Amino acid sequence: MSESMNVWQDREIKFDCSLSEFNCRSGEFIIDSLDSVEDTKGNSGESGRIIITNLRFIWHADENQKTNLSIGLNCILSITTKPSKTKLRGVSESLFILTKHNGVKFEFIFTYMVPGSPRMFQSILSVHKAYESSKLYREVKLRGALLNKGQLKHLPKEQLYNKINGVWNLSSDQGNLGTFYITNIRVIWHANMNENFNVSVPYLQMKGIKIRDSKFGTALVIETLPNSGNYVLGFKIDPEEKLKDVYKEISSLYKIFSSSPIFGVDFELEDKTQSIEEARVSSMSEKSDDVELEQSEEHADAFAAYYAYDQNENSIVQEPVYNQELGLAIEKLKEGYELKNLWDILSG
């Protein structure tokens, strides 16, 4: 089941994306697109276009679309604005995006070349806020505020397909009796005696659904993906024919959801200068006849260009070490880095 979704767009940072990675996946749509945006930190002096989708921010250079970035919204730690020195506009107000991916922090700086326009700031901040406030669509939630006075709190665009009473959660030795819900976005269970003892599992995080034997008898088992904790959740539903019907219903809804996922970021700009379709056509297809995007094999220079060193009080200062190649004492490089990577930046 996990292979059919394979959603990475909001959870990864990629440099020099291929054409297939650059295009929108199913369920992803463009919210805004802006020209005249400088990637001030990694490609200073080069104008490009930033594309804002419901899953990520994409930037590509105007001259060469092979030079591009994909920043997943789930990787973002903070977004701030402050002055920076740019080659295209001198000292100007820029957008600083601090991110973290695979334990490594990256900082991106974007400068909008249209004087006095807050559009880039507003679009990026608003979309990120909408993403952060819609996590129930994309993340497993344990012991959350899922009900209000005994009634399931529906998400926008969520439709309830089935409510099943008398379902046992097999997470403890005795099991817990509760109620099971099946919607077009997720499955939910809560204990009848304590509504706060609950779990919400979106289809986006399901690794597999199976029927297995357990010490309680035949049970419905839902496994989640590694990024959501690798949970194995068991539910006992009687009679067995009913359990099989529930299994078929969830499997069917999962397939429907996979073909057209709902990520929960329901956002539209109030004042758009171009439609979403126009942005999609101009950004994704404008240069398809002239340029064929290929996966770059040299990511080390980009990786180092955007690397963000911790500069807080608790950060560890790297001790100087003697480098035979330079004949000098230098700060010890972090694991995974080579001196050649730094030269690549200087020569680029």
C-alpha positions in Angstrom: 0.0 0.0 0.0 2.8 2.5 0.8 4.3 2.2 -2.7 1.2 3.6 -4.4 1.3 6.9 -2.5 5.1 7.5 -1.9 4.5 11.1 -0.8 7.9 12.9 -0.4 7.1 16.4 -1.7 6.3 17.9 1.7 8.9 15.9 3.7 12.1 16.3 1.8 14.5 19.0 0.5 15.9 18.3 -3.0 18.4 20.1 -5.1 18.4 20.1 -8.9 15.3 18.1 -9.3 14.5 16.0 -12.3 11.5 16.8 -14.5 9.4 14.1 -12.8 10.3 15.5 -9.3 9.7 19.1 -10.5 6.2 18.5 -11.7 3.2 18.4 -9.3 2.1 14.9 -8.1 -1.5 13.8 -7.7 -3.2 15.9 -5.1 -0.6 18.7 -5.3 -1.6 22.0 -6.8 -0.1 25.4 -7.4 -1.3 28.2 -5.2 0.9 31.0 -6.4 3.8 31.6 -8.7 6.1 34.7 -8.7 8.8 35.8 -11.1 11.8 38.0 -10.3 12.8 36.1 -7.2 16.5 35.8 -6.3 17.9 32.7 -4.4 20.1 35.1 -2.5 22.1 32.5 -0.6 22.8 29.8 -3.1 22.5 31.6 -6.5 23.1 35.2 -5.7 22.7 37.5 -8.7 20.5 35.1 -10.6 16.8 35.8 -11.0 14.3 33.0 -11.0 10.7 31.9 -10.2 9.3 30.6 -7.0 6.3 28.3 -7.1 4.2 27.8 -4.0 2.1 24.6 -3.8 0.1 23.0 -1.1 3.1 20.7 -0.3 6.3 22.6 -1.0 8.1 25.7 -2.3 9.9 25.3 -5.6 12.5 27.8 -6.9 14.2 27.5 -10.3 16.6 29.8 -12.2 15.3 31.6 -15.3 18.4 30.8 -17.4 18.6 27.2 -16.5 15.8 25.2 -14.9 18.3 22.5 -14.0 19.2 24.9 -11.2 16.3 24.4 -8.8 15.2 23.7 -5.2 12.3 21.8 -3.7 11.6 22.7 -0.1 9.0 20.5 1.7 6.6 22.4 4.0 7.1 19.7 6.7 10.9 20.5 6.8 10.4 24.2 7.8 11.4 25.2 11.3 10.9 29.0 11.0 10.2 31.7 8.5 11.4 35.3 9.2 12.1 38.5 7.2 15.1 40.7 7.6 17.5 42.8 5.5 20.1 41.0 3.4 22.7 42.1 0.8 21.7 41.0 -2.8 23.5 41.3 -6.1 20.3 42.3 -7.9 18.9 44.9 -5.5 21.6 45.7 -3.0 20.4 45.7 0.6 16.8 44.6 0.6 14.2 42.9 2.8 14.5 39.1 2.2 12.7 36.0 3.4 14.8 33.6 5.5 13.6 30.0 5.7 15.3 27.7 8.2 14.7 24.0 7.5 15.8 20.6 8.8 16.0 17.4 6.8 17.6 14.1 7.8 19.0 15.8 10.9 20.8 18.5 8.9 19.7 22.2 9.0 19.6 24.3 5.8 18.9 28.0 5.4 17.4 29.5 2.3 17.1 33.2 1.6 14.8 34.6 -1.1 14.5 38.2 -2.3 11.5 39.5 -4.3 12.8 42.0 -6.9 9.5 43.9 -7.0 10.0 46.9 -4.7 7.6 47.3 -1.9 5.5 44.2 -2.7 4.6 42.0 0.2 3.1 39.3 -2.0 5.9 36.7 -1.7 6.0 37.1 2.1 2.2 36.9 2.4 1.9 33.8 0.2 4.6 31.8 1.8 3.7 32.6 5.4 0.0 32.0 4.7 0.5 28.7 3.0 2.8 27.4 5.7 0.3 28.4 8.3 -2.4 26.5 6.5 -0.2 23.5 6.3 0.7 23.5 10.0 -3.0 23.8 11.0 -4.1 20.8 8.9 -1.9 18.0 10.3 -4.8 15.6 11.0 -5.0 15.0 7.2 -1.3 13.8 7.1 -0.2 12.6 10.6 -1.2 9.8 13.0 -2.8 11.4 16.1 -3.0 9.7 19.5 -5.1 10.9 22.4 -6.2 14.0 20.5 -9.3 16.2 20.7 -11.2 14.3 18.0 -14.7 14.4 19.5 -17.0 17.1 20.8 -19.7 15.9 23.2 -19.5 12.4 21.8 -19.6 13.5 18.1 -16.7 13.2 15.7 -15.3 16.5 14.7 -15.2 16.4 10.9 -12.4 17.9 8.9 -13.2 20.1 5.9 -14.0 17.9 2.9 -14.3 14.8 5.2 -17.2 12.5 4.6 -18.2 9.8 7.1 -18.8 6.4 5.4 -19.3 4.1 8.4 -19.6 4.2 12.1 -19.2 0.8 13.9 -20.0 0.2 17.5 -18.5 -2.5 19.7 -15.0 -2.5 18.2 -12.2 -3.7 20.5 -8.8 -2.0 20.4 -6.2 -4.7 21.1 -3.4 -2.4 22.4 -3.7 -3.8 25.9 -3.9 -7.3 27.5 -7.6 -6.9 28.2 -8.5 -4.8 25.1 -10.7 -1.7 25.1 -14.2 -1.5 23.8 -15.0 1.5 21.6 -16.3 3.0 18.4 -14.7 2.9 15.0 -15.2 5.4 12.2 -14.3 5.2 8.5 -14.1 8.3 6.4 -12.7 9.3 3.0 -9.6 10.7 4.7 -8.8 8.5 7.7 -10.0 5.9 10.2 -10.7 6.8 13.9 -11.2 4.8 17.0 -12.1 5.9 20.5 -12.8 4.1 23.8 -16.4 4.3 25.0 -15.4 4.9 28.6 -12.9 7.6 27.8 -13.2 9.6 24.6 -9.7 11.0 25.0 -8.3 7.5 24.6 -8.3 7.5 20.8 -6.4 7.3 17.6 -6.7 8.9 14.1 -4.9 7.2 11.2 -5.0 9.0 7.9 -4.7 6.9 4.7 -1.5 8.9 3.9 0.2 7.1 6.8 -1.0 3.6 6.2 1.6 1.0 5.3 -0.8 -1.9 5.2 -4.2 -3.3 6.2 -4.5 -7.0 6.9 -6.6 -9.6 8.6 -4.6 -11.6 11.1 -5.0 -14.1 13.9 -4.3 -12.9 17.4 -4.8 -14.1 20.9 -8.2 -12.5 20.8 -9.1 -14.2 17.6 -9.2 -12.9 14.0 -8.4 -9.1 14.0 -8.1 -6.2 11.6 -4.5 -4.9 11.7 -3.4 -1.5 10.4 0.3 -0.8 10.0 1.6 2.8 9.7 4.7 4.1 7.9 8.1 4.6 9.6 7.7 8.4 9.6 4.6 8.1 11.7 6.0 5.7 14.3 5.7 2.2 12.7 2.5 1.5 14.7 0.8 -1.8 14.5 -2.8 -1.3 15.5 -5.2 -4.2 16.1 -9.0 -4.1 16.2 -11.4 -6.9 17.0 -14.8 -6.8 15.1 -17.5 -9.4 15.5 -18.8 -11.3 13.7 -16.0 -12.3 11.3 -18.1 -11.5 8.3 -18.5 -7.9 9.5 -14.7 -7.7 10.0 -14.1 -8.8 6.4 -16.6 -6.2 5.2 -14.8 -3.4 7.1 -11.5 -4.6 5.7 -12.9 -4.4 2.1 -14.4 -1.0 2.8 -11.1 0.5 4.1 -9.1 -1.0 1.3 -11.5 0.4 -1.3 -11.4 3.9 0.2 -7.6 3.7 0.4 -7.4 3.0 -3.3 -9.7 5.9 -4.1 -7.8 8.2 -1.8 -4.5 7.1 -3.4 -5.6 8.2 -6.9 -6.5 11.7 -5.6 -5.1 12.4 -2.2 -6.5 15.2 0.0 -3.6 16.9 1.9 -5.7 19.3 3.8 -4.1 22.6 2.7 -7.2 24.3 1.4 -6.0 27.8 0.6 -6.5 30.3 -2.1 -5.0 33.8 -2.6 -7.5 36.6 -2.3 -5.7 38.7 -4.9 -4.1 36.6 -7.7 -2.6 38.1 -10.8 -2.8 34.7 -12.6 -4.9 31.6 -12.3 -3.6 28.4 -10.9 -3.8 26.7 -14.3 -1.9 29.6 -15.9 0.8 29.3 -13.3 1.0 25.6 -13.8 1.3 25.9 -17.6 3.8 28.7 -17.5 6.0 27.2 -14.8 6.0 23.5 -15.7 5.6 23.6 -19.5 7.0 27.0 -20.6 10.5 25.7 -21.4 9.8 21.9 -21.9 10.6 22.2 -25.6 13.9 23.8 -25.0 15.2 22.3 -21.8 15.2 18.7 -20.6 15.8 18.5 -16.9 18.2 15.9 -15.7 19.2 14.7 -12.3 22.4 16.3 -11.3 25.1 14.1 -9.9 26.9 17.0 -8.2 24.8 17.9 -5.1 27.7 18.5 -2.8 28.2 22.2 -3.7 24.5 22.9 -3.3 24.4 21.0 0.0 27.2 23.1 1.4 25.9 26.4 0.0 22.7 26.1 2.0 24.0 24.4 5.1 23.0 26.3 8.3 25.4 26.2 11.2 23.9 26.4 14.7 24.8 29.8 16.1 22.9 29.5 19.5 24.5 29.4 22.9 24.2 25.7 23.2 25.9 24.9 19.8 29.1 23.0 20.0 32.2 24.8 18.7 34.3 22.5 16.5 37.8 22.1 17.7 40.6 23.1 15.2 42.5 20.3 13.6 45.6 20.3 11.4 44.8 19.7 7.8 47.8 18.2 5.8 46.4 19.2 2.4 46.3 22.9 3.4 49.2 22.9 5.9 46.9 24.8 8.3 44.7 24.3 11.4 41.1 24.5 10.4 37.7 24.0 12.1 36.9 20.3 12.1 34.4 19.5 9.3 31.1 17.9 10.3 30.6 14.2 9.5 29.9 13.6 5.8 31.8 16.7 4.6 35.0 16.9 2.7 37.3 19.8 2.0 36.7 19.4 -1.7 33.0 20.4 -1.1 34.1 23.8 0.1 36.4 24.4 -2.9 33.5 23.5 -5.2 31.6 26.5 -3.6 34.5 28.9 -4.1 35.2 27.8 -7.7 31.5 28.0 -8.5 
